[in-house]
Amino acid sequence: MINLLRSLLVVVCCLAGLAVADEKNILVTTGGNRATPIAVVPFGWQGGSVLPDDVADIISNDLRNTGFYEPIPRTNMISLPTQASEVIYRDWTALSAQYVMVGSIVPSGGRLQVSYALLNVATQQPIVAGTTSGGVDQLRDMAHLISDLAFEKLTGTKGAFSTKLLYVTAERFSVNNTRYTLQRSDYDGARATTLLQSREPILSPSFAPDGKRIAYVSFEAKRPRIWVQNIDTGHRDQITNFEGLNGAPAWSPTGNRLAFVLSKDGNPEIYVIDMATRQLTRVTNHYAIDTEPFWGKDGNTLYFTSDRAGKPQIYKTTIGSGGADRVTFQGNYNANPKLSADEKTLVMIHREDGFTNFKVAAQDIPTGKVRILTDSTLDESPTVAPNGTMVIYATRQQGRGILMLTSMNGRVRIPLPTAQGEVREPSWSPYLN
């Protein structure tokens, strides 16, 4: 992490297979204003067998993870209505709930029909209501969809709960035997599936804007090379095969170009390749180390990390301009830039002057003000939800590499449940619906 090029040449061979993060180990921190109390009542179920997923619990967790809402514990609920007509509003007023969601699940022709309603307790009026259906194995999808719809109605911001997450696990079986696995899961770590396994390191996975392709660095040829893989078919294309570093791939907003770092001319510099023509363009040309590119939404601006001021800081450049402007000034280390969707917030790995801890921080771009989002000490690889409400990052807990989710307002931090092994390199998908 301390090495600026950790994202390119992380010494993952020393990673050990360790235990899964505890899904219930939740830390809630209070911001300047209290999160809005909301009740998500257990959904009624009219079938005989026990369902594999608790829809209301998933919705409750989704809304909590944004830091905007504080779900009321089920043990505190006075009544358990399953439809709007059954809601006794004074019960929820007594619990200070501003909103209450109710719902039911009914078997229908081999599928499940999920009905839901979100109600405003003060006005006693519905905010959103509807029905969705799917198979038993789609309960989580339906729950995330309901969360998306509710969040958008409540805030005016599109929900990001139906998105996906990429990450890499490393399981060490012996000194010379480590298995690296590229995984894709729900944004909250559930339902992980394997996209690639290798005995050599896998680094820097990144979703294309279409959500159907991913780019990553693989050491399968004993040296770093960038690959692009189709998620559905598994088809892979090798994009780079240059001497030296080939790393940190980042997709342009339209997905027609890929930025990355090469050291083929002796120094790590940022390049862009046209995916159709494979034409390569050099973006930076400086004696310093330039790495970790991230695109602005105009498709012509690149933010990146450089030590051209003596220590790692974040800069931005316009492709073809030949120049670069420094963006970060607070702290003696700022790296791995990620932008919020509205480009008003820059998320990064940050170290304050006089300290040795690396934390996830958010800088307000217009004012330059920096907020620390985490309380851990060795954070890396932040990735931001497409709606800018949450951040997932890699860190260490009790000597283990895990993934953590924090709300952008800093109120909520939770470890994500993941597979066995050290977990690194998270990357959030774009919207998928």
N, C-alpha and C positions, 0 to 999 in steps of 0.2 A: 504494500500500500504506500509505503514511504517513497519507493522508487516511482518516479513519474511515469515510467513505462510499464507499470504493473499490469495494466490492462492488455498489454501486448505480449509480455513475457513473464507472466505470473509463475512463480515457482510452485506449481501445483503438485509436484511430485512429493512434497512433504505433507500433503493433506491426509488426514486419517479418517477412517469410517467411524462416524459418531452417531449419536441417537437423534431421534426425531424431535422437533420443537413441540412443546406442549401447547395444544390448541387452546386450552383454557387459561393459559398464563397471560392474562390481559392486564396491561397497565393503562389506566386512564388518567391523563393529566388535565388539570383545569386551566383553560385559557382565560382571557379577560372577561368573557361573557360565558354564562353557562350554556351548555348544549340544550336544545329544545327537547323537553320530555315527550316521548311518543310511546304508545302501547301497540305492540303487534301481538294480538291474541292468537293462541294456538288454533290452527285451522281445523274445522270439523272434518271428520273422515267417516264415510258411510260404508266402507268396505270391511271385510272380515279380517284380513291379514294386516300385519304391522308394516307400514310404509318404510322404505329404506332411508328416506330423507325427511327432515322436519322443515316444511316450507316456511312456516312462520319464524323459526329460529334463523334460517338463512337470511330472510328479509331483515330481521332485526339486526343481525350482524352486519349486513350490507350498509344499512343506514347508520349504524354506530361507527363503522370504519371511516366515514367521511369526517367525523368530528362535529357534524352539525346537529346530530340527534343523540339523545340519551334514552335508550329503551328502558321501559319499566319492567323490573323482574316479574316473572310469572307468579312467583310466590306472593307478590303484593297485589295481584289482580283480584278485585272483589267479585267480578262475574266473568264468564267466558262465552260471550256471544259469538255466533258464527255467521250472522248476517246483520245487515244494517238495521233491520226492523227490531232486532233483539237488544240493541245497544241502549243501556240506561245511562244517560249522559252524566247524571250526578255521581255515578260510581267513578267515572274518569276525572271529573272535576275534583273529587276528593283526593285523587292521586296526583293532581296538578298536571295531568296529561293534556297537551294541547291538541294532539291528534291520536286517533285510534284506528287501527286496521283490523278488519275481521275477514274471515273467508271460510270456504268449505271445499272439500275434495270429494268428487263423486265418480265411481266407476261408470264408464260409458263405452260400450262396444269394444271392450278390450283395451281401452285407453282411459286416461284420467281427465276429468274436467275440473279445473280449478277456478272458482269464482272468488272475487275479492272486492273489498270496498275500503277506501281510506276516507275517514270522516273528520271534519273539524269539530272539536268538542265545544268550542265557544259558540259557533253559529249553528251547530247541529245539522250541518249540510255536508253532502258528499263532495270530496275533492276529485277523486277519480274512482271509477268502478268498472269492472269488466270480467271477462271470462277468457281463459286460455286452456288449451288441451295438449296432451302429449302422452307418451309412454311412461311407464314407471321409471325408466332410466333417464327421463327428461325432467324429473321433478326439480333438480337443481337449476336447469335452464329456465323453467317456468318461474321459479322463485326469483332468480336474478332479473328476469324480464319484468316481473311485477315491481321489484325494487327500482329498476330503471324508470318505469312509468311514474311511480310514486315520487321519486326524487325530482324528476323533471317538473311535475306538477307543483311540488312544494317550493322549488328553488328557481325554476326557469332554466336550469342547467341540465343538459342531457346526462343521464346516469351512465356510469362506466362499469356496472357490475356484470355485464355479459361479455366482458373482454377476457383475454387470455394472458398467460404469463409464460415466458421462456426462462429457463435457468439451467445451470450445469451442476451435477453432483459428481463428487469424486470419492470412490470407495477404495480404500487401501487394504489389500489383502496380505501383502508382504512388502519387503523393501523394494523389489523391482516389479511389483504386480499391483497396479492401480487401474481401476475401471472408471472411465469418464462417461457420463450419460447426459445427453441433451434432452431435457424434459419440457413438455408443454402441459400446462394445467389451467384450471379456472384461475381468475385473478387472485383468489383467496387460498390457493395452494391445493384445492381439492381436485380429484380426478386426473391425476398426473398420468401422462402417456409418454412413452419413449420415442423420440424422433431419430436418435443416433447414439450408438455406443462405440467406444474406441478405447484402446489401451494407451493412446496418446492424448495429450491435453486438448480440450475444446474451450475456446474463449469467445467472448464478445458477441453472443447471439443477438440478432436484431430482426424485428418484424418489418417486412415491407408494408407500405401503406395499404395494399390490398388485403393484408392479413393472410395471404395464401402462400407467400414465399418468406423465407428467412435467410439471412446471411450470417456467417460465423467464421471464426478462425479455427482451423484444425491443424494439428501437428502430425497427422497420420503419415506424412512423407518425411518425418523426423525433422521438419522445419516448418515454420508457420506459412500457411496458405489460406486464402479467402475462398469460401465456397458459398454458393446459393442453392437452396434446396426447396423444392415444392413440398408443402406440408402434406397434401392429400396423396400424391403419387410417390413421394420419396425420391423423385428424380433429382440428381445433384449435378451442378456445373462448377468446375473450378474456374474462378475468376482471375486470380493472380498466381504467378509463379516466378516472382522476382527474387533475386539474391537479397539476403538480409531480412529485415522486418517486413511483414505483410500483416497489417492488423487494424483493429478498431473500425470495422465497417459500419457505415451509417447511411441509411436510405434517404434520398431526396424526397420532398413532399409528394411528388407525383410518382415516385418509384421508378423513374426512367434513368436515374443516375445513382451511383454509389460513391460515397467519399470514404477514404481510408488512409492509412499511414504506410509509407514505404521508405526504406532506407537504401534503396538500390543505388543511389548516387553518393552514399557514404554518410548521410545525415537523415534522421527521421523527418520527413516532410509530409504534408497533406496533398493528396491527389484526388481527382474525381474521374470516374470512368463512365462513359455513356454505355448503358446496358445493351443497346441495339447495335451500335457500331463498334463497340469496344475501344473507342478512341479515348486515350488517356491524357488528362490535363493536369499539370502541376499547379497547385494553388499557392503554396507558401514556398519561400526561398530564403532561408535564414540559417545562420550558423547554430542557432539554438535548437532544442528539441521541440518540435511541434507535433501534437498528438490529440487523440480523442475528439474528432470533429463531430459537430451536431448542427443540423440544418435549421435555418430560420424558415418560416412558412412562405417567404417570398421565393424560395427555391434558388436564391442567388447569394444568400448570406450564410457564412459558416462561422459558428463559435468553436473555439478549440483551446486546448491547454498548451502553454508554452512557458519555458523558463528563460525567455529572452530578457527578462528584467532581473535575472539572477535566481529567482525562486519561482515555482510554478504559479502562474496566474492565468486567468481566462481572457482571451482576446476574441475579436470578431473581425472578419474580413469579407469583402465582397469579391466574388470570383472574378478574376481578370484585373483587379485593381492593383495588385502587387503590394498593397499596404495592409496594416492591421491596427486596430484600436484596442487599447486595454479596457476591459470591462470591470474587473474586480480590483479593489484596492485595500479592503479591510482584511487583516489577517496575513500571515506569512506563507500560506499555502491555500490555493483554490484550484480545483481540478475537476475533471469529468462533468462538463456542463450539460444540463438538460433544461429545456424551456417549457414553461406551461403553455397551454393551448393559446391563450390570449397574448403570449409573449411579454407579459408584465412581470413575470417572476422567473428568476434563474435559480435552478436547484443545482447544488454542487457539493463536493467534498471540501470541507473547510477546516482550517486550523488557525486558532487565534494566536496572536503574538504572545510569546512567553509560555505557551502550552505545547504539549506533545500529542494531545488527543486529536484524532480525525473524526469529525462529525458531519452529518448531513445538515446543510444550511440552505436557506432560501434568501436570495437577494432581490429586493424590489428594484426593478431596473430603472424606473423613473427617478427614484430618490437615492438609490445606492444603499439603502438600509438593509442590514443583514440580520436574519433571525435564525437561531439554532433550533433545529427540529428534533434532535435526538439527544439521548443522555448516555449513549454508549461511547466507546473509545476508539474503535478501529473500524469505522464505517467505510464502505466503498460501493461503487457501482449503483448510484441512485437511478431510478427510473420512475417516470411520472405518469399517472393516469391520464388518459386522453382528455378528460374534463378538468384536470388540474387540481382535483380535490384530495388526492392521496399520493404517497410516495412509497415505493418498495425499495429496499436496499439490502446489501449484504453486510453482515457484522459478525461478531463473535460473542457467544454467550456461554459462560462456564467452559471456556476453551474450545468451543465448537463453532464451526462456521454455519450460520443459519441465515434465513431471510426474515426481515422485519417489515411490517407495514406501519406507516405513520400517517395520520391525517395532516394535510398541509397546514392546518391551524395549530398542530402540535398537541391536540387534546388526547389523542388515542395512539397507542403503540401496541402492536400485537405481533408475536412471532408466528410465522406461517407454518402450517403442517406440511412437511415435505418428506421425501424418501430418505432412506438411510444414506449416510455419508456427509462429507462436507458439502455445503451448498453455496454456490457463488453465481455471479454474473446474471442477475435478473434483468429482464427486458419486457416492458409492458406492450401489449398489442394495441393497434388502433381500434376504433369502433368497428365491430363486426356485423352490426345490423342497423 
